[in-house]
Amino acid sequence: MKKESRVIHQPSVDLPEGNESLIGPVYRSVKFSFPSIRAAMTPEARQEGFDYSRDANPTTRQLEKLCAELQDRDDAICVSTGMAAIWLALIGNLNAGDRIVFFVESYRPTRTMVRERLPHFGIEHTMLSIHDHDAMAETFAREDTKLLVFEAPTNPMLQVPDLDAILELARANGVTTVLDNTFGGLHNHGDYPVDLFAHSLTKYASGHGDVMGGVVVGDKQRIASLKPWAVNMGATLDSDTAYLILRGLRTYFLRFERHCESALRIAEYLQGRPEVERVFYPALESDPGHALASRQMNGCGGVLSFTLACGREQAWAFVDALELFATVSSVGSTESLVAPVKLYFGRDLSEAEADSAGITDGTVRLSVGLEHTEDLIADLEQAFADTFG
Ligand SMILES: Cc1ncc(COP(=O)(O)O)c(C=O)c1O
């Protein structure tokens, strides 16, 4: 069955005989009973049955199965947010004394995790550029380097990593790879030998900006080794939220395609504006990441960034002048969003680090929603007129 059909005809989860939810459907029940202790102790009951919803829940399990299938792997664990998914993938694979590699281009909370939180557990780090393969080769070769966490494309500057080159370097050195594939989407990059995918289901998967969730996807063995961590951390995704994400996924492909079409039209429009120095969107032929994105991805998503030829005050005035784009930091929902990049995503970076990531005071990120593209372009047009005259 094609994935476009699979999101409508979703995998079913059958409860073993006698294993009933105490509160019925959408399996909201926290507890699931068996007729006897012996029945609860059978290998089948222990492997496939349900007991307590922090460990497993049939509705959440259905979402895990669907995410695994969409991402071309055989298992997954859902958690409460995208950040919890990244935490789970990292903390379940690192020990004190290990080194993690990440990129200056990464999502700010991930940088914060690696630079400010993981050191509390004795985990060292090296920050590189996503395009510096020589530095990667050198750092991956260190005995203590154990894990790489990265994004494709990156948030907020839409940089496209060379997956063949980076994954080959990592594999050659036994480095575990964790790809935060939130911007790529569940249907992208599954054919690359990434060890674990992390996603914020808050974005394109649920799609309507009304729930939060996260998932780690990988092969059975890796997910099995993460499972006790997830259960003990308690970052469980509840069944109502899982249901809403399953519902959102029914229209995932339609929405993603529309996000991509509108983002490309807006990127082309912005390229023609005299106030815009540069547009960052890999679906544009002029984008340095275009060739890689065309090879690696099926659709570049609804997020793009651009640099206005002005300072901070004028850039903020432009953002404030937009009426249809709400000023907030999320992406991938029905409504369009805007954020000044340095303030929202770069305030932990030094000037040199921001420069190397291509972020200036005039850089703005758009998450293009599902409104009519002409309305969005008209809104940008009036904001340009209002701010630049
Ligand atoms: C690339 C990326 N990873 C992870 C996250 C975190 O997701 P959540 O807000 O669901 O924790 C986000 C949120 O914007 C994101 O853009």
The ligand as an SDF file (V2000), in Angstrom:
LIG
                    3D

 16 16  0  0  0  0  0  0  0  0999 V2000
   13.7580   21.3230   14.2250 C   0  0  0  0  0  0  0  0  0  0  0  0
   12.9970   21.2410   15.5020 C   0  0  0  0  0  0  0  0  0  0  0  0
   13.2910   20.2600   16.3690 N   0  0  0  0  0  0  0  0  0  0  0  0
   12.6430   20.1350   17.5360 C   0  0  0  0  0  0  0  0  0  0  0  0
   11.6710   21.0350   17.9070 C   0  0  0  0  0  0  0  0  0  0  0  0
   11.0220   20.8960   19.2530 C   0  0  0  0  0  0  0  0  0  0  0  0
    9.7120   20.4940   19.1430 O   0  0  0  0  0  0  0  0  0  0  0  0
    8.6560   20.6530   20.3630 P   0  0  0  0  0  0  0  0  0  0  0  0
    8.3290   22.1050   20.4200 O   0  0  0  0  0  0  0  0  0  0  0  0
    7.5450   19.7480   19.9810 O   0  0  0  0  0  0  0  0  0  0  0  0
    9.3730   20.2120   21.5940 O   0  0  0  0  0  0  0  0  0  0  0  0
   11.3330   22.0700   17.0320 C   0  0  0  0  0  0  0  0  0  0  0  0
   10.3070   23.0620   17.4150 C   0  0  0  0  0  0  0  0  0  0  0  0
   10.1610   24.0900   16.7840 O   0  0  0  0  0  0  0  0  0  0  0  0
   12.0150   22.1780   15.8030 C   0  0  0  0  0  0  0  0  0  0  0  0
   11.7410   23.1590   14.9310 O   0  0  0  0  0  0  0  0  0  0  0  0
  1  2  1  0
  2  3  1  0
  2 15  2  0
  3  4  2  0
  4  5  1  0
  5  6  1  0
  5 12  2  0
  6  7  1  0
  7  8  1  0
  8  9  2  0
  8 10  1  0
  8 11  1  0
 12 13  1  0
 12 15  1  0
 13 14  2  0
 15 16  1  0
M  END
$$$$
